[in-house]
């Protein structure tokens, strides 16, 4: 893992704090449930501020409730059971937000519970190359004592296939943990979009640009879905690079 990741994550945290205080674009959300899944070795604590922001937007955030994410395959089954319970309680489709490995889980859950999922938002999730030789796979091997490829070959082969629900895949070319190239949908279409942000991998859940994106995405459902487009609002705190350049204020 790049040593600068932690330092850059602190910068992302401070910028998100300023965004939280300065953002005036809040609209009362429709209150639909939003399940937030932490990344590898992350926990409910690591997504606390994101969930607080989602609540402020007028939605109903849920943490994943499984403690620290140790990359146990059994977690996916438990998460699908949680989706069933949340759906039964509210009778509303659920937005899934997954950070890193949590995003990989979110996509798989959406494939198995498409009738109960409103949309998926992934934050630096290496679903297009989780077996690739990157820092995340190396860390996975150290923690689990075996290579990620050895876990479930059939499951891994299907990871790149898109979920049948609207999906926004965020990635950062500054990511020091996973390659940004494996955090994107292979093909964009009406329901699947890749969005580049700036920032560290460790700071993606506390990133002003990510929060701005989430605030925009949560407004939409499958009946009125449209691609995200940044118009330059709050350019001093949010940054969505386009073809290597930041969006200019019109």
C-alpha positions in Angstrom: 0.0 0.0 0.0 1.4 3.4 -0.9 2.6 5.3 2.2 1.0 8.5 0.9 -2.5 6.9 1.0 -3.1 7.7 4.7 -1.9 11.2 4.3 -4.0 11.9 1.3 -7.0 10.3 3.0 -6.7 12.9 5.8 -6.8 15.6 3.1 -10.0 14.0 1.7 -11.5 13.9 5.2 -10.9 17.6 5.7 -12.3 18.6 2.3 -15.4 16.5 3.0 -15.9 18.3 6.3 -15.8 21.6 4.5 -18.2 20.3 1.9 -20.6 19.1 4.6 -20.6 22.5 6.2 -20.8 24.5 2.9 -23.1 22.5 0.7 -26.4 24.3 0.2 -27.9 22.0 -2.4 -29.8 19.7 0.0 -33.2 18.6 -1.2 -35.5 16.5 1.0 -35.0 13.0 -0.2 -37.8 10.5 -0.6 -36.7 8.5 2.5 -35.9 5.3 0.7 -33.4 2.9 2.4 -29.7 3.1 1.6 -27.4 0.2 2.6 -23.7 1.1 3.0 -21.1 -1.6 2.8 -17.5 -1.0 4.0 -14.3 -2.0 2.2 -11.9 -4.8 3.2 -10.9 -4.4 6.8 -13.4 -1.5 7.1 -16.3 -1.4 9.6 -19.4 0.6 10.4 -17.1 3.2 11.9 -15.4 3.8 8.6 -18.7 4.6 6.9 -20.3 6.6 9.8 -19.8 10.0 8.2 -21.1 8.9 4.9 -24.2 7.5 6.5 -24.7 10.7 8.5 -24.5 12.7 5.2 -27.1 10.4 3.6 -29.4 10.9 6.5 -29.0 14.6 6.2 -30.1 14.3 2.6 -33.4 12.8 3.7 -32.8 9.1 3.2 -32.7 6.2 5.5 -29.1 4.8 5.9 -28.3 1.3 7.1 -24.9 0.0 8.1 -24.1 -3.6 7.1 -24.1 -4.8 10.7 -21.4 -7.4 10.3 -18.5 -5.7 12.1 -15.2 -5.5 10.3 -15.1 -6.7 6.7 -12.7 -9.7 6.7 -13.7 -10.7 3.2 -15.6 -13.8 4.3 -17.7 -15.1 1.5 -20.5 -15.9 3.9 -21.0 -12.2 4.3 -22.6 -12.0 0.9 -25.4 -14.4 1.9 -26.0 -12.6 5.2 -26.2 -9.3 3.3 -28.8 -10.6 0.9 -30.8 -11.7 3.9 -30.4 -8.2 5.3 -31.7 -6.8 2.0 -34.7 -9.0 2.2 -35.5 -7.8 5.7 -35.0 -4.1 4.8 -37.2 -4.5 1.8 -39.9 -6.3 3.8 -39.8 -3.6 6.4 -40.1 -0.6 4.1 -41.6 -2.1 0.9 -39.2 0.1 -1.1 -36.3 -0.7 -3.3 -32.9 -0.2 -1.7 -29.9 1.7 -2.9 -26.6 -0.1 -2.3 -23.4 1.8 -1.8 -20.2 -0.3 -1.6 -16.7 0.8 -0.9 -13.9 -1.3 -2.4 -14.6 -4.9 -1.6 -18.0 -3.7 -0.4 -18.7 -2.5 -3.9 -17.9 -6.0 -5.3 -20.4 -7.4 -2.8 -23.0 -4.8 -3.7 -22.9 -5.7 -7.4 -23.3 -9.4 -6.6 -26.2 -8.7 -4.3 -27.9 -6.6 -7.0 -27.6 -9.6 -9.4 -29.3 -11.8 -6.9 -31.9 -9.4 -5.6 -32.6 -7.2 -8.6 -36.3 -6.9 -7.8 -35.4 -5.3 -4.5 -32.5 -3.0 -5.5 -33.0 0.6 -6.8 -29.4 1.2 -7.8 -25.8 0.5 -7.0 -23.0 3.0 -6.4 -19.5 1.6 -6.1 -16.5 3.5 -4.6 -13.2 2.2 -6.0 -14.5 -1.4 -6.2 -12.1 -3.7 -8.2 -14.9 -5.8 -9.7 -13.2 -5.9 -13.1 -10.0 -7.3 -11.9 -10.1 -8.5 -8.3 -7.7 -11.3 -9.1 -5.2 -8.9 -10.7 -1.8 -8.4 -9.0 -2.5 -5.2 -7.2 -2.0 -4.1 -3.6 -5.5 -5.1 -2.5 -5.0 -8.7 -3.7 -1.7 -8.8 -2.0 -3.2 -7.6 1.3 -6.0 -10.1 0.9 -3.5 -12.9 0.6 -1.6 -11.8 3.7 -4.8 -11.6 5.8 -6.5 -14.7 4.5 -3.5 -16.9 4.0 -4.4 -17.7 0.4 -4.7 -16.1 -2.9 -8.0 -14.5 -3.9 -8.1 -16.7 -7.0 -8.4 -19.8 -4.8 -11.7 -18.7 -3.2 -14.4 -19.4 -5.8 -13.5 -19.6 -9.4 -17.0 -19.5 -10.8 -18.0 -16.5 -8.6 -14.8 -14.6 -9.6 -15.5 -15.2 -13.3 -18.9 -13.5 -13.1 -17.7 -10.4 -11.2 -17.2 -8.3 -14.4 -20.8 -8.9 -15.6 -22.9 -5.8 -14.9 -25.8 -5.8 -12.5 -29.3 -5.5 -14.0 -30.0 -2.2 -12.2 -28.7 1.4 -12.6 -25.0 1.4 -11.5 -22.5 4.2 -11.0 -18.9 3.0 -10.7 -16.6 5.7 -9.3 -12.8 5.4 -9.7 -9.7 7.5 -8.9 -6.5 7.6 -11.0 -4.8 8.6 -7.7 -5.9 5.3 -6.0 -2.9 3.8 -4.3 -4.5 0.5 -3.4 -6.2 -0.8 -6.5 -5.8 0.0 -10.2 -8.5 2.5 -11.4 -8.7 0.5 -14.6 -10.4 -2.4 -12.8 -13.0 -0.3 -11.0 -15.0 0.5 -14.1 -17.8 -1.1 -16.1 -16.5 -2.7 -19.3 -19.2 -0.9 -21.3 -21.3 2.1 -20.4 -25.0 2.2 -21.4 -28.2 3.9 -20.3 -28.0 2.3 -16.9 -24.3 1.9 -16.3 -21.9 4.8 -15.9 -18.2 5.2 -14.8 -17.4 8.5 -13.0 -13.9 9.6 -12.2 -13.2 11.5 -9.0 -9.9 12.7 -7.4 -8.6 11.3 -4.1 -7.2 8.4 -2.3 -8.7 4.9 -2.1 -8.7 5.1 1.8 -10.6 8.4 1.6 -13.3 7.5 -0.9 -16.1 7.2 1.7 -15.0 10.6 3.0 -14.5 12.4 -0.3 -16.4 15.6 -1.1 -16.8 14.7 -4.8 -18.1 11.3 -3.9 -20.6 12.9 -1.5 -21.7 15.3 -4.2 -22.2 12.5 -6.6 -24.2 10.4 -4.1 -26.4 13.4 -3.3 -27.2 13.6 -7.0 -27.7 9.9 -7.7 -30.0 9.2 -4.8 -32.6 11.4 -6.4 -33.1 9.0 -9.2 -34.8 5.6 -9.6 -35.1 3.2 -12.5 -38.0 5.0 -13.9 -36.2 8.4 -14.3 -32.5 7.3 -14.4 -30.0 9.6 -16.2 -26.3 9.8 -16.3 -24.5 12.1 -13.9 -23.2 15.4 -15.3 -21.3 17.9 -13.2 -22.0 21.5 -14.1 -19.1 23.0 -12.1 -21.1 23.6 -8.9 -18.9 23.9 -5.8 -15.7 23.5 -7.9 -13.6 24.7 -5.0 -14.4 21.4 -3.2 -15.5 18.9 -5.8 -13.6 17.7 -8.8 -14.7 15.4 -11.6 -11.9 15.2 -14.2 -12.9 14.9 -17.8 -10.3 13.5 -20.3 -7.5 14.4 -17.9 -8.9 17.9 -17.1 -11.2 19.2 -14.4 -14.6 20.5 -15.3 -14.6 24.2 -15.8 -17.4 26.4 -14.4 -19.5 27.7 -17.2 
